[in-house]
Amino acid sequence: MDNYFEKNFKLRYFEMNKYGEASPTTILTLLEETAAEHCYHIGNCLYSLEKQNIGWVLLSGVIDMERYPKYKENITIRTWLSKYSLFKGYRENLIIDESGNIIGRAKGIWAFYDIEKRKPSPVFEEIKSKWGLNPEISKEINLEKIKTETAGEPKEEFNVYKADIDSNKHVNNIKYFHWLVESLPEEILDNYYLKIINARFFSEANIGEKIQVYSTNDQDENEYLITMKSNIDNKLLAAAHTIWKEKILTI
């Protein structure tokens, strides 16, 4: 495989859930850290881009985990770009354990974004040249389409605070994941692990809004559709299709 970047991580205590395994939020955070390091590696640090009023914004993405790494386990995240359009980069990821086994796959569509003008900007040719291109695909899935469901009353409602806003001046996508988890039944969180999440972001959320979270079963009792809307103008913010698999606890 050519034109890829790897970063190693040793899982830490505060990244664990109560079973001593990395939480899904940890995996998402490590994927984003690897992407940020990939930017830094080619001399286009996210902070240097920010000085030019430019950032990367996640439009949609999927994570598919065979298992979650445990406390003190070493993992490697391998990332590469499989495709570019004028405004977007298509990022692929493999999560690999110490034995070389692939324990997770992820991919995302990221938009190059003018922070001040609040609109997409053409990806710098320098970035595309330095990252290069590798057409291999980590997971076959259509990230452009996802169902949404807002029937009934919202399961939860959350305020947007200053601490939720990132350098792109809107709510960071990791915060959406926290809200998603909070909306699910305790029985699911205690007895199942998140096998697959396929998410798409439609609009920005900002300080002063309340985020209304709708959650419903889809096809199977262990599949949930999560939809998030703003209380201000009822705009659709994000949606996710999640599949949960029963935990096999080991002592």
PLY file of the C-alpha trace (Angstrom):
ply
format ascii 1.0
element vertex 251
property float x
property float y
property float z
element edge 250
property int vertex1
property int vertex2
end_header
0.00 0.00 0.00
1.33 3.45 -0.96
0.56 6.99 0.22
-0.65 6.21 3.72
0.12 7.53 7.20
0.19 5.63 10.49
-0.03 6.72 14.11
0.40 4.50 17.17
-1.61 4.83 20.37
-1.44 3.19 23.80
-4.90 3.19 25.35
-5.14 5.14 28.59
-7.37 4.76 31.64
-9.56 7.82 31.05
-10.33 6.53 27.53
-11.92 3.36 28.90
-15.53 2.47 29.63
-16.49 0.61 32.81
-15.49 -2.70 31.19
-11.90 -1.58 30.55
-12.43 -1.16 26.83
-12.01 1.95 24.71
-15.30 3.78 24.31
-16.69 4.60 20.84
-16.01 8.27 21.64
-12.35 7.36 22.19
-12.15 5.67 18.79
-13.69 8.71 17.09
-11.27 11.00 18.94
-8.24 8.89 17.93
-9.37 8.85 14.30
-9.58 12.65 14.35
-6.19 12.91 16.06
-4.66 10.72 13.34
-6.17 12.92 10.62
-4.83 16.03 12.39
-1.38 14.42 12.64
-1.53 13.58 8.94
-2.08 17.30 8.27
0.84 18.22 10.52
3.07 15.64 8.85
2.86 17.45 5.48
3.32 20.92 6.97
-0.35 21.94 6.93
-1.12 21.93 10.65
-4.76 22.61 11.46
-3.70 25.73 13.37
-1.75 27.09 10.41
-4.78 26.47 8.21
-6.95 28.25 10.78
-4.77 31.36 10.42
-5.84 31.32 6.77
-9.50 30.96 7.85
-9.53 27.38 6.55
-10.55 24.15 8.28
-11.67 20.61 7.58
-15.32 19.81 8.37
-16.71 16.26 8.62
-19.75 15.81 6.37
-20.39 12.11 6.88
-18.64 9.03 8.16
-18.84 5.42 9.24
-17.05 3.37 11.92
-17.29 -0.45 11.95
-15.64 -2.19 14.92
-14.94 -5.91 15.27
-13.85 -5.25 18.84
-12.71 -2.34 21.00
-9.11 -2.21 22.28
-8.51 -2.67 26.00
-6.63 -0.69 28.64
-2.89 -0.39 27.87
-3.32 -2.10 24.50
-1.28 -0.69 21.62
-3.08 0.01 18.36
-2.13 1.57 15.04
-4.43 3.69 12.93
-3.56 3.71 9.23
-5.13 6.49 7.18
-5.06 7.61 3.56
-7.03 9.58 0.97
-8.84 7.45 -1.60
-10.43 10.27 -3.61
-10.66 14.03 -3.94
-13.26 16.35 -5.42
-12.91 20.11 -5.74
-13.98 20.74 -2.14
-13.72 17.31 -0.46
-11.32 14.61 0.63
-12.40 10.99 1.13
-10.44 9.59 4.07
-10.05 5.86 4.74
-8.89 4.28 8.02
-7.88 0.89 9.38
-7.54 0.22 13.12
-4.93 -2.49 13.68
-3.99 -4.33 16.88
-0.52 -5.45 18.05
-0.85 -8.76 16.23
-1.59 -7.05 12.94
-5.30 -7.86 13.00
-7.75 -5.31 11.64
-10.16 -4.63 14.51
-11.94 -1.64 12.98
-12.58 0.21 9.75
-13.66 3.79 9.24
-14.09 6.30 6.46
-15.27 9.87 6.22
-15.97 12.63 3.75
-14.31 15.87 4.82
-14.97 19.29 3.29
-12.27 21.95 2.99
-14.04 24.92 4.53
-13.76 28.72 4.63
-14.41 29.46 8.31
-15.25 33.14 7.87
-17.39 32.82 4.73
-19.05 29.64 6.08
-18.81 27.81 2.76
-16.63 25.14 1.09
-13.27 26.14 -0.37
-11.19 24.31 -3.01
-8.68 21.89 -1.47
-5.15 23.26 -1.80
-3.22 21.54 -4.60
-0.21 21.40 -2.27
-2.17 19.24 0.19
-3.38 16.84 -2.49
0.13 16.55 -3.90
1.78 15.83 -0.52
-0.86 13.38 0.68
-1.11 11.67 -2.66
-3.85 9.22 -3.50
-4.50 5.57 -2.75
-7.68 4.14 -4.33
-8.00 1.29 -1.81
-11.26 1.37 0.15
-11.46 0.51 3.86
-15.20 -0.21 3.77
-17.76 -0.21 0.96
-20.71 1.95 1.99
-22.78 4.82 0.60
-22.08 7.81 2.84
-24.28 10.15 0.81
-27.65 8.75 1.92
-29.12 8.11 5.34
-32.64 7.84 6.72
-33.97 10.39 9.20
-36.83 10.01 11.67
-38.43 12.68 13.88
-41.77 11.12 14.76
-43.14 11.71 18.26
-41.44 13.71 20.96
-37.65 14.06 21.26
-35.99 11.61 23.67
-33.58 14.24 24.97
-32.82 17.93 24.65
-29.38 19.48 25.14
-28.12 23.05 25.38
-25.16 24.20 23.27
-22.47 25.82 25.44
-19.27 27.69 24.62
-17.21 24.60 25.48
-18.98 22.68 22.70
-17.66 24.98 19.96
-14.48 24.04 18.08
-11.99 26.04 16.01
-14.37 25.96 13.04
-16.82 27.98 15.19
-19.53 25.34 15.42
-20.35 22.28 17.53
-17.68 19.61 17.16
-18.90 16.28 15.79
-17.63 14.42 18.87
-20.20 16.35 20.93
-22.96 15.03 18.69
-21.77 11.54 19.55
-22.12 12.26 23.28
-25.71 13.40 22.68
-26.43 10.29 20.62
-25.31 7.97 23.42
-27.33 9.89 26.02
-30.52 9.32 24.03
-30.29 5.52 24.02
-31.84 3.09 26.53
-29.60 2.05 29.43
-30.21 -1.61 28.56
-28.54 -1.13 25.18
-25.54 0.68 26.63
-25.04 -1.93 29.39
-25.46 -5.09 27.31
-24.39 -4.19 23.78
-21.47 -2.51 22.06
-21.63 -0.18 19.10
-20.75 -2.30 16.07
-21.49 0.23 13.32
-22.32 3.91 13.23
-23.08 5.62 9.92
-23.61 9.35 10.43
-24.22 12.43 8.32
-24.12 16.12 9.25
-26.54 18.51 7.53
-26.32 21.89 9.30
-24.26 23.72 11.89
-25.31 24.05 15.52
-24.32 27.14 17.47
-24.39 28.64 20.97
-27.90 29.33 22.24
-29.59 26.48 20.42
-31.21 23.49 22.07
-30.52 20.19 20.34
-33.55 17.90 20.16
-32.62 14.23 19.80
-35.05 11.70 18.32
-34.32 7.99 18.65
-36.22 5.06 17.19
-35.69 1.36 16.43
-35.04 0.57 12.78
-35.84 -2.92 11.41
-34.14 -4.74 14.27
-34.38 -4.10 18.01
-30.62 -3.53 18.12
-30.64 -0.94 15.35
-31.38 2.69 16.20
-31.94 5.73 14.03
-30.85 8.94 15.75
-31.92 12.32 14.36
-30.97 15.73 15.78
-32.76 19.00 15.11
-32.54 22.58 16.35
-35.32 23.97 18.52
-34.92 27.43 16.94
-35.94 26.79 13.36
-36.48 23.01 13.37
-33.53 22.59 11.00
-32.06 19.13 10.58
-28.57 19.00 12.11
-27.42 15.39 11.99
-28.59 11.82 11.65
-27.04 8.43 12.40
-27.87 4.78 11.85
-26.40 2.64 14.63
-26.12 -1.14 14.96
-25.43 -2.66 18.38
-24.05 -6.16 19.04
-24.37 -8.15 22.26
-21.31 -7.96 24.51
-19.38 -11.09 25.40
-17.87 -10.26 28.76
-14.55 -11.81 29.75
-12.98 -11.85 33.19
0 1
1 2
2 3
3 4
4 5
5 6
6 7
7 8
8 9
9 10
10 11
11 12
12 13
13 14
14 15
15 16
16 17
17 18
18 19
19 20
20 21
21 22
22 23
23 24
24 25
25 26
26 27
27 28
28 29
29 30
30 31
31 32
32 33
33 34
34 35
35 36
36 37
37 38
38 39
39 40
40 41
41 42
42 43
43 44
44 45
45 46
46 47
47 48
48 49
49 50
50 51
51 52
52 53
53 54
54 55
55 56
56 57
57 58
58 59
59 60
60 61
61 62
62 63
63 64
64 65
65 66
66 67
67 68
68 69
69 70
70 71
71 72
72 73
73 74
74 75
75 76
76 77
77 78
78 79
79 80
80 81
81 82
82 83
83 84
84 85
85 86
86 87
87 88
88 89
89 90
90 91
91 92
92 93
93 94
94 95
95 96
96 97
97 98
98 99
99 100
100 101
101 102
102 103
103 104
104 105
105 106
106 107
107 108
108 109
109 110
110 111
111 112
112 113
113 114
114 115
115 116
116 117
117 118
118 119
119 120
120 121
121 122
122 123
123 124
124 125
125 126
126 127
127 128
128 129
129 130
130 131
131 132
132 133
133 134
134 135
135 136
136 137
137 138
138 139
139 140
140 141
141 142
142 143
143 144
144 145
145 146
146 147
147 148
148 149
149 150
150 151
151 152
152 153
153 154
154 155
155 156
156 157
157 158
158 159
159 160
160 161
161 162
162 163
163 164
164 165
165 166
166 167
167 168
168 169
169 170
170 171
171 172
172 173
173 174
174 175
175 176
176 177
177 178
178 179
179 180
180 181
181 182
182 183
183 184
184 185
185 186
186 187
187 188
188 189
189 190
190 191
191 192
192 193
193 194
194 195
195 196
196 197
197 198
198 199
199 200
200 201
201 202
202 203
203 204
204 205
205 206
206 207
207 208
208 209
209 210
210 211
211 212
212 213
213 214
214 215
215 216
216 217
217 218
218 219
219 220
220 221
221 222
222 223
223 224
224 225
225 226
226 227
227 228
228 229
229 230
230 231
231 232
232 233
233 234
234 235
235 236
236 237
237 238
238 239
239 240
240 241
241 242
242 243
243 244
244 245
245 246
246 247
247 248
248 249
249 250
